[in-house]
Amino acid sequence: MGHLLLMWRLILHDIRHRPGEALMFLLAVTVATASLTLGLATDNAVDAGYLKTRAATAGPDITAITTATDPSGLVERLADTPGVAAQADPVYAFDTTIRAYGQSAHTSIEGRDNSPSAVDQPLVTSGTWVHPGGAVIERGFAQALGVRVGNHVTITGRTYPVIGTAISAATPVYPWSDWAQGPGPSDKGGRIWLTTADARAAAGDAPCVYLIHLKLTDPTAPFRWRDNVFPPDRRGDSWVNTHTWQDVSRMDRNMIKHTQPALVIGGWLLAVAAIVTLAALVTARATRDNRRAGLLKAVGADPGTVTAVLLAQYLLLTVLATALGLTAGTLAAPRLVDPSAGLLDTVSPPDSGTVFAAVFLAVLVALTGALGPTARTVRTSTVHTLADPAHMLTHHPHLNAMTAYLPTSLLLGIRLLARRPGRAVLASAGMAATTVIVTVMLTFHADLETVHAADRFDPGDVRNDQTGQVLLAVTVALVALSTLNTVLLGWSTAVQARRALSIARTLGATPGQVVAALCVAQLLPAVPGVAAGMPVGLGLYWLFGPQVTPPGPWLLTTALAILLAVAMVTALPAWAHTRKPAGPVLNAETA
């Protein structure tokens, strides 16, 4: 109990006196776990939203589509078929191209009555349901067109006022809602409801189909029912196609086909950046932790107690960050998985796999970033710990001989880098993670550039817009963390090398050379990180999308911009360090 009270008091002391460090670590881990949770929870969120919409709209278990001019024979046959629990009247429908606000788009036009249907009862989300002379548009389709209640759409030369918007689970969400296209390849499109009389008048001589929505006594086995009722030799002279509710759910999940990998991979890349953030924070507070460990060992604390005290704050913040990340990801998932607004939002708790992945990622960040420095501190003798050597430097006589004739800035930078190779590896890994996501973002925009300028209104833009927003958010988060990490690593390098750099200044090194040396110590690890991050980013994009390569000048400019940003961000803390005269630093070191 005494150990727990001691750890709690030390944690409160650190958080109260240095809240910025705790906040940075908390924010970094929260963002990483939230991104991973979003990526892993999207499938569940799509299914939950579809099932809720299906229950609210009496969604069919299976839909039969026929081109027969008179569907009464098929209707009677289905009514007498075992396994049918409920059957709606045939829905007259045809495929056409509408115009709204100067845009053209494919859509199915369905004729419906004012009275509720036994199966498939679209839920009106704004305005009213169909009446003569008015059109009701599926909500996702209306959102893509920018159409609201009170606007007008033109269907086969006839103008109809939009009297309402609605959602339905009988078809997938926009842009896969058009099921009235008959045999052959289908175009993406939306869904509009008119009265049956208006739909027949608008269709004219255009080919039409009939949609027959069914509820089954066993909704879990629509495929078996379909195979028994519609074998190839019993479909008759007219074309008949069927879609099950599982087909609808599967198509709805296509909305996150590209967003989900971006979130999952982005979560792991953010975890790499969070590890670098924690390592930089641990390095910055190495002197304080060393002193604390020495005092604890001097009063009789065993190595286990010292380790627990030093790790307790990070683990406590990790637990809090994991809870925040899981909560944020779970709450945001329903909005993210339905960019076309075709489903009812449903917040469902994350499954065990998502929770395990988020906890594993957060603990991995905490242990990877803090365990090494903590173990090194615990292994150091009490005398050396109280003497305040935060990190015993390793001398490299062969390296010193090889760099003796280099320019001063390069000589100092390489030697600073060689003294702490672990920090260089972390800096390189963090820079690689940032370069990966930036490269993916460039490739995504290069992919969009391949779309012809005339095809600006593309139903696929709904997914493209969402994927672009997700990539932008992950990129901004990674760039922000990378900038913070560069500042922290540059500052901690300058602080821990203050004695060596002060000696170099007394021997003739100028402040500019010292600043350049610290920039070299950051730039050298950044170069392999950028070099490795670009091909990895291209490979990841090709794995989940088309094999598009950004123009060479884009990649070269990006690489140079990243390295220039690293140099500029490092120069700021380095310049602040050189403003202090060398004499007082040396006096403080020898005091």
Secondary structure, 3 states (H helix, E strand, C coil): CHHHHHHHHHHHHHHHHCHHHHHHHHHHHHHHHHHHHHHHHHHHHHHHHHHHHHHHCCCCCEEEEECCCCCHHHHHHHHCCCCEEEECCCEEEEEEEEEECCEEEEEEEEEECCCCCCCCCCEEEEECCCCCCCEEEEHHHHHHHCCCCCCEEEECCEEEEEEEEEECCCCCCCCECCCCCCCCCCCCEEEEEEEHHHHHHHHCCCCEEEEEEEEECCCCCHHHHHHHHCCHHHCCCCCEEEEEHHHHHHHHHHHHCCHHHHHHHHHHHHHHHHHHHHHHHHHHCHHHHHHHHHHHHHCCCCHHHHHHHHHHHHHHHHHHHHHHHHHHHHHHHHHHCCCCCCCCCCCCCCCHHHHHHHHHHHHHHHHHHHHHHHHHHHHCCHHHHHCCCCCCCCCCHHHHHHHCCCCHHHHHHHHHHHHCHHHHHHHHHHHHHHHHHHHHHHHHHHHHHCCCCCCCCCCCHHHHHHHHHHHHHHHHHHHHHHHHHHHHHHHHHHHHCHHHHHHHHHCCCCHHHHHHHHHHHHHHHHHHHHHHHHHHHHHHHHHHCCCCCCCHHHHHHHHHHHHHHHHHHHHHHHHHHHCCCHHHHHHHHHC
